[in-house]
């Protein structure tokens, strides 16, 4: 059973009209703060991957490799979101110029999937930012990408 937001009466995370996850807290902030055209952007990042230890050939206490991933259902990042996330990406790259620990910012676009088993047959379109380089991956290749491994 989902946890219900007492203000909206909807589950804390609920599905929007286009399959996206909706966050009532973020919606509340957006309702009560300036708009993007007024200089205010409120976004959440979908996934942070941290591969570490034996998986990447490092000691268990060594720093891992981080990827930032924004998931999109049949769409791409809009202007304000893209600018915000690419600023974060730029700042992290300056902190790790040799890319030892930071692997980058990616958008993963896929169709709306209702059944978890259907991910095994999905095509994942992975976009590297800010280069905007797109690559289509099957589930096996995508999981290898997440684990920072060659297929």
C-alpha positions in Angstrom: 0.0 0.0 0.0 1.3 3.4 -1.0 2.0 6.2 1.6 -0.7 8.9 1.0 0.1 12.6 0.9 -2.3 14.3 3.4 -2.5 17.5 1.3 -3.1 16.0 -2.2 -4.6 12.6 -1.2 -2.3 11.0 -3.8 0.4 8.5 -3.2 3.7 10.1 -2.2 5.2 9.1 -5.5 2.5 8.7 -8.1 2.4 8.3 -11.9 1.7 11.4 -14.0 -0.2 11.6 -17.2 2.8 10.6 -19.3 4.2 7.8 -17.0 6.5 10.1 -15.2 6.8 9.9 -11.4 5.2 12.8 -9.7 6.5 14.1 -6.3 3.9 16.1 -4.3 6.7 17.9 -2.4 8.3 19.1 -5.6 4.9 20.1 -7.0 4.2 22.1 -3.8 7.5 23.9 -4.1 6.8 24.7 -7.8 3.3 26.0 -6.9 4.7 28.3 -4.2 7.9 29.6 -5.7 8.8 31.7 -8.8 8.6 30.1 -12.3 11.5 29.3 -14.5 11.0 32.5 -16.5 11.3 34.3 -13.1 14.7 32.7 -12.4 13.7 29.6 -10.3 14.1 26.0 -11.2 13.1 23.0 -9.0 14.2 19.6 -10.3 15.0 16.2 -8.9 17.5 13.8 -10.3 16.2 10.3 -10.9 19.2 8.0 -10.3 22.7 8.2 -8.9 24.8 5.1 -9.6 27.9 4.5 -7.5 30.0 1.5 -8.6 32.8 0.7 -6.1 35.0 -2.0 -4.6 35.6 -5.3 -6.3 33.1 -4.5 -9.1 35.5 -2.0 -10.5 38.8 -3.4 -9.2 39.2 -1.1 -6.2 39.4 -1.7 -2.5 36.0 -1.8 -0.7 36.9 1.5 1.1 38.1 3.3 -2.0 35.9 5.9 -3.7 33.7 4.6 -6.5 32.6 5.8 -9.9 29.5 8.0 -10.0 27.0 8.4 -12.9 24.1 10.8 -12.8 21.1 9.6 -14.7 17.8 11.3 -15.6 15.1 8.9 -16.8 12.7 10.1 -19.4 9.6 8.3 -20.8 9.4 8.9 -24.6 10.9 12.3 -24.2 14.1 14.4 -23.5 15.1 16.9 -20.9 13.5 20.3 -21.3 15.6 23.5 -21.4 15.6 24.5 -17.7 16.2 21.0 -16.5 19.0 20.4 -19.0 20.7 23.7 -18.1 20.5 22.9 -14.4 21.8 19.4 -14.7 24.6 20.4 -17.1 25.7 23.0 -14.6 26.0 20.3 -11.9 27.8 18.1 -14.4 30.2 20.9 -15.3 31.0 21.6 -11.6 31.6 18.0 -10.8 33.9 17.6 -13.9 36.0 20.5 -12.6 36.4 18.7 -9.3 37.4 15.5 -11.0 39.2 16.6 -14.2 40.8 13.2 -14.8 37.3 11.5 -14.5 38.6 9.0 -12.0 35.4 9.0 -10.0 32.9 10.9 -12.1 31.6 9.2 -15.2 29.1 11.9 -16.3 25.5 12.9 -16.8 23.2 10.8 -18.9 19.6 10.8 -19.9 18.0 7.4 -20.4 14.9 7.5 -22.6 12.6 4.5 -22.8 9.0 3.7 -23.6 6.4 3.6 -20.8 6.9 0.2 -19.2 4.2 -1.1 -16.8 5.5 -4.6 -16.2 9.0 -5.0 -14.7 9.8 -8.0 -16.9 9.3 -5.8 -20.0 12.6 -4.0 -19.2 14.4 -7.1 -20.4 13.2 -6.5 -23.9 13.3 -2.7 -23.9 15.5 -0.4 -25.9 17.3 2.2 -23.8 18.4 5.4 -25.5 21.3 6.8 -23.5 22.3 10.4 -24.2 25.6 11.7 -22.9 25.6 15.3 -21.8 26.6 17.9 -22.7 27.8 16.3 -26.0 24.3 15.1 -26.8 25.7 11.8 -28.1 22.9 9.1 -28.3 23.4 5.4 -28.1 20.7 2.7 -28.3 21.3 -0.2 -25.9 19.5 -3.5 -25.2 19.0 -4.5 -21.5 22.2 -6.5 -21.3 24.3 -3.7 -22.7 22.5 -1.1 -20.6 23.1 -3.0 -17.3 26.8 -3.3 -18.3 26.9 0.5 -18.8 25.4 1.0 -15.4 28.0 -1.2 -13.8 30.7 0.6 -15.7 31.7 -2.6 -17.4 32.3 -3.7 -21.0 29.7 -6.0 -22.3 
